[in-house]
Amino acid sequence: MSKAGYVLAAGMLASAMAVAQEPAPVSDEDMQAAYQQHVEDILASVSPEHGIIALKGAPVSLDVPEDFDFYDSAESQTILEDLWGNPPDSTILGMLFPAGETAASSVWGAVLTYEATGYVSDEDAASQDYDALLASMQKQTREANPEYKRQGYPTVELVGWAVPPSYDAQSHGVSWAKDLVFDDSETHTLNYDMRLLGRRGVLSVNFVAPIDAVGEVKDVAPDVLDIPHFDPGSTYADYVDGDKKAGYGVAALIAGTTGAVVAKKLGLLGVGLLVLKKGWIIVLALLGGVGGWFKRTFGGGARD
């Protein structure tokens, strides 16, 4: 951990103890054991699903093979909020992990959401200048950082494409990966995005992983994108004149992932997955949700 990381961790621990005027000494071993028990309790409360699953909240069905574990909306929110410390988000429809891995050990996690945007045109997909699009997204991200900071979220630098955008005209799927750095962290975060276009909206599958896992995620991404399928009548090919249109194309779909709401959500998600791989004290330093749990556990004050 960097020197700054230790300072931040110490500050969080001090705040966690402040609610009691004379807190009893708590050893590092006790805190680590308590946190590990907290993780185990959360993981014991969720269980993966496989097979054919109707994705609640979207006109989509999943065919989840034994190679992957799927968690429904409620369980995914437990993972995101209680384990990773993200703010509540009712738009999460589910999560996918490699089979047999947990949310505390997996090198990647994939979050599923759906937005009823209307029909997104793919006419610009083949002709788009994605280098120019990247420059625009980087500028947009820099301009949004003061607002992220004001609201208490990490600021972020969009370093570049980890994987340039590509569009599959047969499956109507688009994928790309961004290389991100949060605050002054030396660790890069990978946001690997995939979108599946439908008649009335877009299904998002967002991977979050360390940047050095880009090869592994890139290899598994096509298999993950094979899991969801739009239901009959809701596929991209089912579009007919008169259906609602989104009013934008594939390029805007990619650029829109730097918007304030999405960046805040994915930013914290990225931090959460990385710190859980690095150790419990970094979790305390960076995740307000888990820090709050320690405050309630060891601080001696009123529980939320």
C-alpha positions in Angstrom: 0.0 0.0 0.0 1.2 3.5 -0.8 2.0 6.0 2.0 -1.1 7.9 1.1 -3.1 4.7 1.4 -1.9 4.1 4.9 -2.7 7.7 5.9 -6.2 7.4 4.5 -6.8 4.1 6.1 -5.6 5.4 9.5 -8.0 8.3 9.1 -10.9 6.0 8.4 -10.1 3.9 11.4 -9.8 7.0 13.6 -13.3 8.1 12.5 -14.7 4.7 13.1 -13.5 4.8 16.7 -14.6 8.4 17.4 -18.2 7.7 18.4 -17.0 6.2 21.7 -15.3 8.6 24.1 -13.1 5.9 25.5 -13.1 3.0 23.0 -11.7 -0.2 24.1 -8.4 -1.1 22.3 -9.1 -3.2 19.2 -6.2 -5.1 17.6 -5.5 -5.4 13.9 -6.1 -9.1 14.2 -9.6 -8.5 15.7 -10.6 -6.1 13.0 -9.3 -8.3 10.2 -11.2 -11.3 11.7 -14.4 -9.2 12.1 -14.1 -8.1 8.5 -13.5 -11.6 7.2 -16.6 -12.8 9.1 -18.6 -9.9 7.6 -17.5 -11.0 4.1 -18.3 -14.7 4.9 -21.8 -13.8 6.2 -22.6 -11.8 3.0 -21.3 -14.6 0.7 -23.4 -17.1 2.6 -26.5 -15.1 2.0 -26.3 -15.3 -1.8 -26.3 -18.4 -4.1 -25.7 -18.6 -7.9 -28.2 -19.7 -10.5 -27.7 -21.6 -13.8 -29.8 -22.6 -16.8 -32.6 -20.6 -18.5 -33.5 -17.5 -16.5 -35.9 -14.7 -17.4 -34.1 -11.5 -16.6 -36.5 -9.5 -14.5 -36.8 -5.9 -15.7 -35.8 -6.5 -19.3 -37.2 -8.4 -22.3 -34.3 -10.7 -22.1 -33.6 -14.4 -21.2 -30.3 -15.8 -20.0 -28.9 -19.2 -20.8 -26.3 -19.5 -18.0 -23.9 -22.4 -18.5 -22.1 -24.2 -15.6 -19.0 -22.1 -16.5 -20.6 -19.0 -15.0 -22.5 -18.1 -11.9 -25.5 -15.7 -12.1 -26.8 -13.7 -9.2 -30.2 -12.0 -9.4 -31.0 -8.4 -8.8 -31.5 -8.5 -5.0 -28.4 -10.7 -4.5 -26.3 -8.4 -6.8 -27.3 -5.4 -4.8 -26.2 -7.2 -1.6 -22.8 -7.8 -3.2 -22.5 -4.3 -4.6 -23.8 -2.4 -1.5 -23.0 -4.6 1.5 -19.8 -6.2 0.3 -18.3 -3.6 -2.1 -19.7 -0.5 -0.5 -21.5 1.0 -3.5 -24.5 3.4 -3.1 -27.9 1.8 -3.7 -28.8 1.2 -7.3 -32.1 -0.4 -8.2 -31.2 -0.5 -12.0 -28.9 -3.5 -11.4 -30.6 -6.6 -12.9 -28.0 -9.2 -12.1 -24.3 -10.1 -12.0 -22.1 -12.8 -13.6 -18.9 -14.3 -12.2 -16.7 -17.2 -13.2 -18.1 -20.4 -11.8 -16.8 -21.2 -8.4 -15.4 -17.8 -7.7 -16.9 -15.4 -5.1 -17.4 -11.7 -5.3 -14.5 -11.4 -2.8 -12.1 -13.5 -4.9 -13.0 -13.3 -8.5 -10.7 -11.3 -10.9 -13.7 -9.9 -12.7 -17.4 -9.3 -12.2 -20.0 -8.4 -14.9 -23.0 -6.2 -14.1 -26.2 -6.4 -16.2 -28.5 -3.4 -16.7 -31.1 -2.5 -19.2 -32.4 0.8 -20.5 -35.5 1.2 -22.6 -33.9 3.8 -24.9 -35.7 2.8 -28.0 -34.1 1.6 -31.2 -30.4 2.6 -31.5 -29.2 3.0 -35.1 -26.0 1.1 -36.0 -25.4 3.1 -39.2 -22.4 4.9 -37.8 -20.7 1.9 -36.3 -18.4 1.1 -39.2 -17.4 4.7 -40.1 -16.8 6.1 -36.7 -13.3 7.6 -35.8 -12.8 6.0 -32.4 -9.6 7.9 -31.7 -11.4 11.2 -32.0 -14.2 9.8 -29.9 -11.7 8.8 -27.2 -10.3 12.4 -27.1 -13.9 13.7 -26.6 -14.6 11.3 -23.8 -11.3 12.2 -22.1 -12.3 15.9 -22.1 -15.8 15.0 -20.9 -14.4 13.0 -18.0 -12.0 15.8 -16.9 -14.8 18.3 -17.0 -17.0 16.0 -14.8 -14.4 15.4 -12.1 -15.1 18.5 -10.0 -18.7 17.3 -9.6 -17.6 13.8 -8.7 -15.3 15.2 -6.0 -18.0 17.6 -4.7 -20.4 14.6 -4.3 -17.7 12.6 -2.5 -16.9 10.2 -5.3 -13.4 9.4 -6.6 -12.2 11.5 -9.5 -11.1 9.5 -12.5 -8.7 9.8 -15.5 -9.7 8.0 -18.7 -6.2 6.9 -19.8 -7.2 5.4 -23.1 -8.7 2.4 -24.9 -7.7 -0.9 -23.3 -9.6 -2.5 -26.2 -10.8 -0.3 -29.1 -14.6 -0.4 -29.8 -15.8 -3.0 -32.2 -19.3 -3.8 -33.5 -20.7 -7.2 -34.6 -23.4 -6.5 -37.2 -24.7 -10.1 -37.0 -25.3 -10.2 -33.2 -25.8 -6.4 -32.9 -23.3 -6.4 -30.1 -20.8 -3.6 -29.4 -17.8 -3.9 -27.1 -14.9 -1.7 -25.9 -12.7 -1.4 -22.9 -11.5 1.7 -21.0 -8.3 2.1 -19.0 -9.1 4.1 -15.9 -7.2 5.5 -12.9 -9.0 6.7 -9.8 -7.7 9.6 -7.7 -4.0 9.2 -7.1 -4.0 5.4 -7.3 -1.2 3.7 -9.1 -3.5 0.8 -9.9 -5.4 1.0 -13.1 -9.0 -0.3 -13.5 -10.5 -2.0 -16.5 -14.0 -1.1 -17.5 -14.9 -3.6 -20.3 -18.3 -2.6 -21.7 -20.6 -4.6 -23.9 -23.9 -3.6 -25.3 -26.5 -5.8 -26.9 -29.0 -3.8 -29.1 -32.7 -4.7 -29.1 -35.8 -3.4 -30.6 -36.8 -1.1 -27.8 -33.6 -0.7 -25.8 -30.1 -1.8 -24.9 -28.8 -4.5 -22.5 -25.5 -3.5 -20.9 -23.0 -6.0 -19.7 -20.1 -4.2 -17.9 -17.0 -6.0 -16.7 -14.9 -4.5 -14.0 -11.4 -5.9 -13.3 -7.8 -4.9 -12.8 -6.2 -3.6 -16.0 -3.8 -6.6 -16.1 -6.8 -8.9 -16.5 -7.7 -7.4 -19.8 -6.5 -10.5 -21.7 -8.6 -12.8 -19.5 -11.7 -10.6 -19.8 -11.3 -10.2 -23.5 -11.1 -14.0 -23.9 -14.2 -14.6 -21.9 -16.2 -11.7 -23.2 -17.7 -13.4 -26.3 -18.9 -16.3 -24.1 -20.5 -13.9 -21.7 -22.3 -12.0 -24.5 -23.7 -15.3 -25.7 -25.6 -15.7 -22.4 -28.3 -13.0 -22.8 -30.8 -13.1 -25.7 -33.7 -10.7 -26.4 -37.0 -12.4 -26.3 -39.0 -13.0 -29.5 -40.6 -9.8 -30.6 -37.9 -7.7 -28.9 -34.8 -8.5 -31.0 -33.1 -5.9 -33.1 -34.4 -7.5 -36.2 -38.0 -7.2 -34.9 -37.9 -3.4 -35.3 -40.6 -1.9 -37.5 -41.3 1.6 -38.7 -43.1 3.6 -36.0 -41.2 2.0 -33.1 -39.6 4.4 -30.6 -36.1 5.5 -31.7 -33.2 6.4 -29.3 -32.2 9.3 -31.6 -28.5 8.4 -31.5 -26.1 5.7 -32.8 -23.4 3.4 -31.6 -20.8 6.2 -31.1 -23.0 8.1 -28.8 -23.8 4.9 -26.9 -20.1 4.5 -26.2 -19.5 8.1 -25.4 -22.4 8.1 -23.0 -20.6 5.8 -20.6 -18.6 8.7 -19.4 -21.7 10.5 -18.1 -21.8 11.5 -14.5 -24.3 9.0 -13.3 -22.7 6.0 -14.9 -19.1 7.1 -14.1 -20.0 7.4 -10.4 -21.5 4.0 -10.3 -18.8 2.2 -12.3 -16.1 4.2 -10.6 -17.0 2.9 -7.1 -17.6 -0.5 -8.5 -14.1 -0.6 -10.0 -12.6 0.5 -6.7 -14.6 -2.1 -4.8 -13.4 -5.0 -6.9 -9.8 -4.0 -6.8 -9.6 -3.3 -3.1 -11.2 -6.6 -2.2 -8.4 -8.3 -4.1 -5.7 -6.3 -2.2 -6.7 -6.6 1.4 -9.0 -5.6 4.2 -7.4 -2.4 5.3 -7.5 -0.9 1.8 -11.2 -1.7 1.8 -11.5 0.4 5.0 -9.7 3.3 3.4 -11.7 3.5 0.2 -15.2 2.1 0.8 -17.5 4.2 2.9 -20.1 1.4 3.1 -17.6 -1.0 4.7 -16.1 1.7 6.8 -19.5 2.5 8.2 -19.9 -1.1 9.1 -16.7 -1.0 11.1 -17.9 2.2 12.8 -21.0 0.4 14.0 -19.2 -2.7 15.0 -16.3 -1.2 16.9 -17.3 2.4 17.6 -19.7 1.8 20.4 -22.2 4.3 19.1 -25.8 4.0 17.9 -26.3 1.7 14.9 -27.7 3.1 11.7 
